[in-house]
Amino acid sequence: MKSPSWKSLIGGSGALFVVVGAFLAGRVHAGTDPAVGKAQTQTQTQTPQVQQQQDDQGFDDGGGSAGQLDQNPPTTQAS
Amino acid sequence: MSAVDWRFPSMGGEARVQLESDVVEQAQLELAAEDVRVRIDAIEASLSRFRPGSELSAYNRDPSLPRSPVMRAFVRAARVAAVSSGGLVDATLVEAIERVEGGEPAGLDEALAAAPPRAPAHPRRHEHRQLDSGGIAKGMAADIAAAELPAGVSYAISCSGDVAVGGRRWQVAVASARSGAEVHRIGIHTGGVATSAIHGHLWRRHDGSYAHHLLDPSTGEPAWTGIVAATAVGRTALEAEVLAKTALLSGPERAKRVLIRRGGVLQHDSGTVEIVPALMATRARVAA
């Protein structure tokens, strides 16, 4: 059996690179970052409701310990 | 522990000053809160478009007049906001906003039902000379007031919803664009959180059309992008304000990319609340 030439090997690798790159670019364009993964984006489709997480899941950084849920937290709203 | 939680009218909304300390006595903490109030009031007096005697109004009449440090900081912030948002956060839309605002207060759902097809906003080619302080002044005021607090004080300073926090880990509640109820909490140690939303100033105009105050710079008309509120986390309240407005004006396709670095929340026309987790934690100091 004839082994593939170096030209076809390089050509095949290049074609695969282009196909994979185009796929990933398409996902980024669609708003899904492949490096982030699907689990990173949570979407609530129900009517907005209060989230009462006691751990870090509902928060947006990992700074410090989660602590108790503030009873009267500062609020960001329309400005 | 000493603690202060004050609220007072400011910048067309409400300011809230929350201070806590294990090392500063209660009386001193209240003095610090009073300093914050005075600082915020001074910035509002200087940068209000609605006060003919404000420095901003004087600047809009004659930009060659000498500027105070606050005015210089605002002009610089407006330029940075325009550049960092690709022209979407445009503080020079004074004539357009004066043309748009006014009419009967309107509800969000009725306005969305009558609004034109959704489309992202675009920058315009030529900036005008006059400036509108808008949300930039709110974020800036929260940051400046926070930077002048004494050491050993934890703080959450909100100017009409633009919040600067520091000193400990805070949970900042995000309010629903429809009901005002809490839809999410953002955990942040030091930095800023801000929301840009269309429902805060929403009108039914005399011709029956609906308008709000977040304009598409390319048309000078209200931007109906498919997002009714965007909340952003930033290193400062000012940065958060610019990111939030950029996300809203960018529309759903691009908004997540605008917010992904430090996280945020998107509220869509449909009522969907989309949480965008941060890729990196916000730990930078508001002011070194």
HADDOCK unambig.tbl for C-alpha pairs under 7 A between the chains (distance, minus, plus):
assign (segid A and resid 31 and name CA) (segid B and resid 253 and name CA) 6.14 0.50 0.50
assign (segid A and resid 31 and name CA) (segid B and resid 254 and name CA) 6.96 0.50 0.50
assign (segid A and resid 31 and name CA) (segid B and resid 256 and name CA) 6.92 0.50 0.50
assign (segid A and resid 40 and name CA) (segid B and resid 277 and name CA) 6.36 0.50 0.50
assign (segid A and resid 41 and name CA) (segid B and resid 275 and name CA) 6.47 0.50 0.50
assign (segid A and resid 41 and name CA) (segid B and resid 276 and name CA) 5.76 0.50 0.50
assign (segid A and resid 41 and name CA) (segid B and resid 277 and name CA) 6.62 0.50 0.50
assign (segid A and resid 42 and name CA) (segid B and resid 274 and name CA) 6.23 0.50 0.50
assign (segid A and resid 42 and name CA) (segid B and resid 275 and name CA) 5.53 0.50 0.50
assign (segid A and resid 43 and name CA) (segid B and resid 273 and name CA) 6.27 0.50 0.50
assign (segid A and resid 43 and name CA) (segid B and resid 274 and name CA) 4.53 0.50 0.50
assign (segid A and resid 43 and name CA) (segid B and resid 275 and name CA) 6.23 0.50 0.50
assign (segid A and resid 44 and name CA) (segid B and resid 272 and name CA) 5.74 0.50 0.50
assign (segid A and resid 44 and name CA) (segid B and resid 273 and name CA) 5.19 0.50 0.50
assign (segid A and resid 44 and name CA) (segid B and resid 274 and name CA) 5.97 0.50 0.50
assign (segid A and resid 45 and name CA) (segid B and resid 272 and name CA) 4.72 0.50 0.50
assign (segid A and resid 45 and name CA) (segid B and resid 273 and name CA) 6.65 0.50 0.50
assign (segid A and resid 46 and name CA) (segid B and resid 272 and name CA) 6.64 0.50 0.50
assign (segid A and resid 47 and name CA) (segid B and resid 271 and name CA) 6.43 0.50 0.50
assign (segid A and resid 48 and name CA) (segid B and resid 176 and name CA) 6.66 0.50 0.50
assign (segid A and resid 48 and name CA) (segid B and resid 183 and name CA) 5.43 0.50 0.50
assign (segid A and resid 48 and name CA) (segid B and resid 273 and name CA) 6.56 0.50 0.50
assign (segid A and resid 49 and name CA) (segid B and resid 182 and name CA) 6.50 0.50 0.50
assign (segid A and resid 49 and name CA) (segid B and resid 183 and name CA) 5.05 0.50 0.50
assign (segid A and resid 50 and name CA) (segid B and resid 181 and name CA) 6.99 0.50 0.50
assign (segid A and resid 50 and name CA) (segid B and resid 182 and name CA) 5.04 0.50 0.50
assign (segid A and resid 50 and name CA) (segid B and resid 183 and name CA) 4.87 0.50 0.50
assign (segid A and resid 50 and name CA) (segid B and resid 184 and name CA) 6.45 0.50 0.50
assign (segid A and resid 51 and name CA) (segid B and resid 183 and name CA) 6.27 0.50 0.50
assign (segid A and resid 51 and name CA) (segid B and resid 184 and name CA) 5.65 0.50 0.50
assign (segid A and resid 58 and name CA) (segid B and resid 185 and name CA) 6.46 0.50 0.50
assign (segid A and resid 59 and name CA) (segid B and resid 185 and name CA) 6.09 0.50 0.50
assign (segid A and resid 59 and name CA) (segid B and resid 186 and name CA) 4.66 0.50 0.50
assign (segid A and resid 59 and name CA) (segid B and resid 187 and name CA) 4.53 0.50 0.50
assign (segid A and resid 60 and name CA) (segid B and resid 186 and name CA) 5.35 0.50 0.50
assign (segid A and resid 60 and name CA) (segid B and resid 187 and name CA) 5.36 0.50 0.50
assign (segid A and resid 60 and name CA) (segid B and resid 188 and name CA) 6.99 0.50 0.50
assign (segid A and resid 60 and name CA) (segid B and resid 263 and name CA) 5.99 0.50 0.50
assign (segid A and resid 60 and name CA) (segid B and resid 277 and name CA) 5.60 0.50 0.50
assign (segid A and resid 60 and name CA) (segid B and resid 278 and name CA) 5.57 0.50 0.50
assign (segid A and resid 61 and name CA) (segid B and resid 187 and name CA) 5.87 0.50 0.50
assign (segid A and resid 61 and name CA) (segid B and resid 188 and name CA) 6.08 0.50 0.50
assign (segid A and resid 61 and name CA) (segid B and resid 278 and name CA) 6.57 0.50 0.50
assign (segid A and resid 61 and name CA) (segid B and resid 281 and name CA) 4.71 0.50 0.50
assign (segid A and resid 61 and name CA) (segid B and resid 282 and name CA) 6.75 0.50 0.50
assign (segid A and resid 62 and name CA) (segid B and resid 281 and name CA) 6.41 0.50 0.50
assign (segid A and resid 63 and name CA) (segid B and resid 169 and name CA) 6.65 0.50 0.50
assign (segid A and resid 63 and name CA) (segid B and resid 188 and name CA) 6.51 0.50 0.50
assign (segid A and resid 63 and name CA) (segid B and resid 189 and name CA) 5.85 0.50 0.50
assign (segid A and resid 63 and name CA) (segid B and resid 281 and name CA) 6.88 0.50 0.50
assign (segid A and resid 64 and name CA) (segid B and resid 169 and name CA) 6.28 0.50 0.50
assign (segid A and resid 70 and name CA) (segid B and resid 171 and name CA) 6.74 0.50 0.50
assign (segid A and resid 73 and name CA) (segid B and resid 171 and name CA) 6.13 0.50 0.50
assign (segid A and resid 73 and name CA) (segid B and resid 172 and name CA) 5.83 0.50 0.50
assign (segid A and resid 73 and name CA) (segid B and resid 173 and name CA) 6.21 0.50 0.50
assign (segid A and resid 74 and name CA) (segid B and resid 156 and name CA) 6.65 0.50 0.50
assign (segid A and resid 74 and name CA) (segid B and resid 172 and name CA) 5.18 0.50 0.50
assign (segid A and resid 74 and name CA) (segid B and resid 173 and name CA) 6.17 0.50 0.50
assign (segid A and resid 75 and name CA) (segid B and resid 161 and name CA) 6.43 0.50 0.50
assign (segid A and resid 75 and name CA) (segid B and resid 172 and name CA) 5.48 0.50 0.50
assign (segid A and resid 75 and name CA) (segid B and resid 173 and name CA) 4.55 0.50 0.50
assign (segid A and resid 75 and name CA) (segid B and resid 174 and name CA) 5.90 0.50 0.50
assign (segid A and resid 75 and name CA) (segid B and resid 175 and name CA) 6.85 0.50 0.50
assign (segid A and resid 76 and name CA) (segid B and resid 161 and name CA) 4.27 0.50 0.50
assign (segid A and resid 76 and name CA) (segid B and resid 162 and name CA) 6.05 0.50 0.50
assign (segid A and resid 76 and name CA) (segid B and resid 163 and name CA) 6.53 0.50 0.50
assign (segid A and resid 76 and name CA) (segid B and resid 172 and name CA) 6.81 0.50 0.50
assign (segid A and resid 76 and name CA) (segid B and resid 173 and name CA) 6.20 0.50 0.50
assign (segid A and resid 76 and name CA) (segid B and resid 174 and name CA) 5.30 0.50 0.50
assign (segid A and resid 76 and name CA) (segid B and resid 175 and name CA) 6.45 0.50 0.50
assign (segid A and resid 76 and name CA) (segid B and resid 193 and name CA) 6.78 0.50 0.50
assign (segid A and resid 76 and name CA) (segid B and resid 194 and name CA) 5.75 0.50 0.50
assign (segid A and resid 76 and name CA) (segid B and resid 195 and name CA) 5.89 0.50 0.50
assign (segid A and resid 77 and name CA) (segid B and resid 161 and name CA) 4.74 0.50 0.50
assign (segid A and resid 77 and name CA) (segid B and resid 174 and name CA) 6.47 0.50 0.50
assign (segid A and resid 77 and name CA) (segid B and resid 175 and name CA) 5.50 0.50 0.50
assign (segid A and resid 77 and name CA) (segid B and resid 195 and name CA) 5.36 0.50 0.50
assign (segid A and resid 78 and name CA) (segid B and resid 161 and name CA) 6.36 0.50 0.50
assign (segid A and resid 78 and name CA) (segid B and resid 195 and name CA) 5.54 0.50 0.50
assign (segid A and resid 78 and name CA) (segid B and resid 196 and name CA) 5.46 0.50 0.50
assign (segid A and resid 78 and name CA) (segid B and resid 197 and name CA) 4.85 0.50 0.50
assign (segid A and resid 78 and name CA) (segid B and resid 199 and name CA) 6.99 0.50 0.50
assign (segid A and resid 78 and name CA) (segid B and resid 200 and name CA) 5.33 0.50 0.50
assign (segid A and resid 79 and name CA) (segid B and resid 135 and name CA) 6.23 0.50 0.50
assign (segid A and resid 79 and name CA) (segid B and resid 160 and name CA) 5.87 0.50 0.50
assign (segid A and resid 79 and name CA) (segid B and resid 161 and name CA) 5.92 0.50 0.50
assign (segid A and resid 79 and name CA) (segid B and resid 195 and name CA) 6.41 0.50 0.50
assign (segid A and resid 79 and name CA) (segid B and resid 196 and name CA) 5.70 0.50 0.50
assign (segid A and resid 79 and name CA) (segid B and resid 197 and name CA) 6.61 0.50 0.50
assign (segid A and resid 79 and name CA) (segid B and resid 200 and name CA) 6.50 0.50 0.50
